[in-house]
Amino acid sequence: MRRTLLLIFLASVWLLSQTSLAAPPSAAGIELPVTMRQNVIAGTTAVGTKVQAKLTAATLVNGVVIPSNAILSGEVTESVAKSAQGPSRLGIRIDSAQWKNGSAEVKVYLTPWYYPPALISGDSYNSAVHGALEVSRGRGTNTPPANPQPTFPEDASGSTRSSEPESSAPPHRVMMKDVESTRNPDGSVTIISQRSNLKLDKQTTYVLSSIDLLPPK
Protein backbone atom coordinates (compact mmCIF):
# COMPACT_ATOMS: atom_id res chain seq x y z
CA MET A 1 0.00 0.00 0.00
CA ARG A 2 2.80 2.42 0.93
CA ARG A 3 4.59 1.60 -2.31
CA THR A 4 1.45 2.39 -4.31
CA LEU A 5 1.00 5.73 -2.53
CA LEU A 6 4.66 6.58 -3.15
CA LEU A 7 4.32 5.85 -6.85
CA ILE A 8 1.19 8.05 -7.06
CA PHE A 9 3.00 10.86 -5.25
CA LEU A 10 6.03 10.67 -7.56
CA ALA A 11 3.79 10.65 -10.63
CA SER A 12 1.96 13.75 -9.37
CA VAL A 13 5.27 15.58 -8.78
CA TRP A 14 6.42 14.68 -12.29
CA LEU A 15 3.18 15.97 -13.85
CA LEU A 16 3.43 19.23 -11.91
CA SER A 17 7.02 19.72 -12.99
CA GLN A 18 6.07 19.20 -16.65
CA THR A 19 3.30 21.77 -16.32
CA SER A 20 5.60 24.34 -14.71
CA LEU A 21 8.18 23.91 -17.45
CA ALA A 22 5.68 24.49 -20.24
CA ALA A 23 6.24 27.81 -22.01
CA PRO A 24 3.52 30.38 -21.32
CA PRO A 25 1.51 31.60 -24.29
CA SER A 26 3.07 34.64 -25.96
CA ALA A 27 1.44 37.94 -25.04
CA ALA A 28 -0.26 39.91 -27.78
CA GLY A 29 1.53 43.05 -28.81
CA ILE A 30 0.31 46.48 -27.80
CA GLU A 31 -0.79 48.88 -30.55
CA LEU A 32 -1.72 52.44 -29.60
CA PRO A 33 -3.00 55.14 -32.00
CA VAL A 34 -1.89 58.57 -30.74
CA THR A 35 -1.46 62.21 -31.64
CA MET A 36 1.62 64.03 -30.44
CA ARG A 37 1.28 66.98 -28.05
CA GLN A 38 4.34 68.66 -29.55
CA ASN A 39 6.15 68.68 -32.88
CA VAL A 40 9.23 66.46 -33.05
CA ILE A 41 11.94 67.06 -35.66
CA ALA A 42 14.83 64.66 -36.24
CA GLY A 43 18.13 66.39 -35.61
CA THR A 44 16.46 69.33 -33.88
CA THR A 45 14.61 67.68 -31.01
CA ALA A 46 17.42 66.38 -28.80
CA VAL A 47 17.78 62.82 -27.54
CA GLY A 48 16.36 62.66 -24.02
CA THR A 49 13.67 65.27 -24.68
CA LYS A 50 10.49 64.40 -22.78
CA VAL A 51 7.48 63.97 -25.06
CA GLN A 52 3.78 63.33 -24.59
CA ALA A 53 1.08 61.90 -26.81
CA LYS A 54 -2.70 61.57 -26.50
CA LEU A 55 -4.41 58.23 -27.05
CA THR A 56 -7.11 58.53 -29.71
CA ALA A 57 -8.98 55.29 -28.95
CA ALA A 58 -9.55 53.30 -25.75
CA THR A 59 -7.21 50.31 -25.74
CA LEU A 60 -6.94 47.19 -23.56
CA VAL A 61 -3.37 46.85 -22.23
CA ASN A 62 -2.43 44.00 -19.89
CA GLY A 63 -5.98 43.67 -18.64
CA VAL A 64 -6.43 47.42 -18.09
CA VAL A 65 -8.51 49.61 -20.39
CA ILE A 66 -6.59 52.80 -21.10
CA PRO A 67 -9.30 55.31 -22.05
CA SER A 68 -9.30 57.60 -25.03
CA ASN A 69 -7.51 60.92 -24.37
CA ALA A 70 -5.15 59.33 -21.83
CA ILE A 71 -1.77 61.05 -21.81
CA LEU A 72 1.23 58.90 -22.72
CA SER A 73 4.68 60.04 -21.61
CA GLY A 74 8.15 59.10 -22.77
CA GLU A 75 11.26 60.47 -24.43
CA VAL A 76 13.18 60.76 -27.66
CA THR A 77 15.72 57.94 -27.94
CA GLU A 78 17.31 58.85 -31.27
CA SER A 79 17.30 62.02 -33.38
CA VAL A 80 19.46 62.45 -36.47
CA ALA A 81 18.79 64.86 -39.33
CA LYS A 82 19.16 63.70 -42.91
CA SER A 83 22.48 64.66 -44.42
CA ALA A 84 24.68 63.83 -47.38
CA GLN A 85 26.37 61.26 -45.16
CA GLY A 86 23.32 59.40 -43.95
CA PRO A 87 19.54 59.10 -43.54
CA SER A 88 17.24 60.77 -41.06
CA ARG A 89 16.67 58.68 -37.91
CA LEU A 90 14.12 59.12 -35.16
CA GLY A 91 13.17 57.03 -32.14
CA ILE A 92 10.57 57.59 -29.40
CA ARG A 93 9.89 55.37 -26.40
CA ILE A 94 6.72 55.70 -24.32
CA ASP A 95 6.86 54.42 -20.72
CA SER A 96 3.61 55.39 -19.01
CA ALA A 97 -0.04 56.32 -19.45
CA GLN A 98 -2.07 58.54 -17.16
CA TRP A 99 -5.74 59.46 -17.10
CA LYS A 100 -8.23 60.96 -14.64
CA ASN A 101 -8.78 57.86 -12.53
CA GLY A 102 -5.71 55.80 -13.12
CA SER A 103 -2.32 55.12 -14.63
CA ALA A 104 -0.43 52.25 -16.21
CA GLU A 105 3.09 51.35 -17.20
CA VAL A 106 3.62 50.63 -20.88
CA LYS A 107 6.62 50.20 -23.12
CA VAL A 108 5.91 51.03 -26.74
CA TYR A 109 7.84 52.69 -29.54
CA LEU A 110 7.13 54.93 -32.49
CA THR A 111 6.57 52.84 -35.62
CA PRO A 112 6.53 53.76 -39.33
CA TRP A 113 2.73 53.38 -39.37
CA TYR A 114 0.03 56.05 -39.23
CA TYR A 115 -3.66 56.59 -39.97
CA PRO A 116 -4.33 58.65 -43.13
CA PRO A 117 -6.15 61.98 -42.83
CA ALA A 118 -9.88 62.14 -43.51
CA LEU A 119 -11.07 61.56 -47.03
CA ILE A 120 -12.04 64.63 -49.02
CA SER A 121 -14.22 64.96 -52.13
CA GLY A 122 -15.45 61.45 -51.41
CA ASP A 123 -12.66 59.77 -53.31
CA SER A 124 -9.20 61.07 -52.42
CA TYR A 125 -6.90 61.57 -49.50
CA ASN A 126 -6.10 65.08 -48.33
CA SER A 127 -2.89 65.87 -50.16
CA ALA A 128 -2.01 68.95 -48.13
CA VAL A 129 -0.36 66.70 -45.52
CA HIS A 130 1.17 63.48 -46.80
CA GLY A 131 0.70 61.42 -43.66
CA ALA A 132 3.33 61.29 -40.99
CA LEU A 133 6.07 63.14 -42.84
CA GLU A 134 6.32 66.81 -43.60
CA VAL A 135 8.41 66.43 -46.69
CA SER A 136 10.70 69.28 -47.66
CA ARG A 137 12.48 68.30 -50.82
CA GLY A 138 14.52 71.46 -51.27
CA ARG A 139 11.47 73.71 -51.66
CA GLY A 140 12.08 75.36 -48.27
CA THR A 141 8.39 75.16 -47.34
CA ASN A 142 5.65 72.63 -46.76
CA THR A 143 2.94 74.82 -48.32
CA PRO A 144 1.04 72.67 -50.84
CA PRO A 145 1.04 73.92 -54.43
CA ALA A 146 -2.08 75.43 -55.98
CA ASN A 147 -4.61 72.83 -57.14
CA PRO A 148 -2.59 69.94 -55.68
CA GLN A 149 -3.05 66.53 -57.20
CA PRO A 150 -4.23 63.94 -54.67
CA THR A 151 -1.58 61.53 -53.47
CA PHE A 152 -2.11 58.06 -52.12
CA PRO A 153 0.17 56.70 -49.38
CA GLU A 154 1.84 53.43 -50.16
CA ASP A 155 1.06 50.53 -47.89
CA ALA A 156 3.64 48.15 -46.41
CA SER A 157 3.79 46.07 -49.56
CA GLY A 158 4.72 49.10 -51.63
CA SER A 159 1.49 49.12 -53.60
CA THR A 160 -0.47 52.34 -53.99
CA ARG A 161 -3.86 52.45 -52.39
CA SER A 162 -6.86 52.82 -54.66
CA SER A 163 -8.59 56.18 -54.97
CA GLU A 164 -11.93 54.43 -54.47
CA PRO A 165 -12.72 54.43 -50.73
CA GLU A 166 -14.42 51.57 -48.98
CA SER A 167 -16.94 53.59 -47.01
CA SER A 168 -18.21 50.60 -45.05
CA ALA A 169 -14.75 49.47 -43.96
CA PRO A 170 -12.97 50.85 -40.87
CA PRO A 171 -9.88 52.94 -41.55
CA HIS A 172 -6.63 51.00 -41.73
CA ARG A 173 -3.20 52.17 -40.73
CA VAL A 174 -0.71 52.49 -43.57
CA MET A 175 3.05 52.71 -43.66
CA MET A 176 4.76 56.06 -44.10
CA LYS A 177 6.08 56.45 -47.62
CA ASP A 178 9.86 56.00 -48.01
CA VAL A 179 10.22 55.13 -44.31
CA GLU A 180 11.46 51.91 -42.77
CA SER A 181 12.22 50.80 -39.22
CA THR A 182 14.85 48.82 -37.39
CA ARG A 183 14.83 47.21 -33.96
CA ASN A 184 17.96 47.90 -31.97
CA PRO A 185 19.80 45.42 -29.69
CA ASP A 186 18.19 47.01 -26.59
CA GLY A 187 14.71 46.43 -28.03
CA SER A 188 14.07 50.05 -29.00
CA VAL A 189 12.83 50.98 -32.47
CA THR A 190 14.22 53.58 -34.87
CA ILE A 191 12.37 54.81 -37.94
CA ILE A 192 14.57 55.78 -40.90
CA SER A 193 14.07 57.88 -44.01
CA GLN A 194 16.57 58.00 -46.86
CA ARG A 195 14.52 60.62 -48.75
CA SER A 196 13.65 63.41 -46.31
CA ASN A 197 14.00 64.61 -42.74
CA LEU A 198 11.61 63.01 -40.30
CA LYS A 199 9.12 65.34 -38.61
CA LEU A 200 6.11 64.49 -36.45
CA ASP A 201 3.24 66.96 -36.25
CA LYS A 202 0.34 67.35 -33.85
CA GLN A 203 -2.43 66.55 -36.35
CA THR A 204 -1.43 63.11 -37.60
CA THR A 205 -2.43 59.92 -35.82
CA TYR A 206 0.73 57.85 -35.37
CA VAL A 207 0.99 54.26 -34.19
CA LEU A 208 3.00 53.18 -31.17
CA SER A 209 3.62 49.49 -30.62
CA SER A 210 5.55 46.97 -28.56
CA ILE A 211 6.07 44.66 -31.53
CA ASP A 212 6.95 44.83 -35.22
CA LEU A 213 3.62 45.40 -36.93
CA LEU A 214 2.45 43.57 -40.03
CA PRO A 215 0.23 45.04 -42.75
CA PRO A 216 -3.47 44.86 -41.78
CA LYS A 217 -5.44 42.12 -43.49
ABEGO torsion letter per residue (X at the ends): XAAAAAAAAAAAAAAAAAAAABBBBBBBBBBBBBBBABBBBBGABBBGBBBBBBBABBBBBGGBBBBBGBBBBBBBABBBBBBAABBBBBBBBBABBBBAABBBBBBBBBBABBBBBBBBGGABBBAABBEABBBBBGAGBABBBBGBBBBBBBBAAGBBBBABBBAABBBBBBBBBGBBBBBBAAGBBBBBBAABBBBBBAABBBBBBABBBBBBX
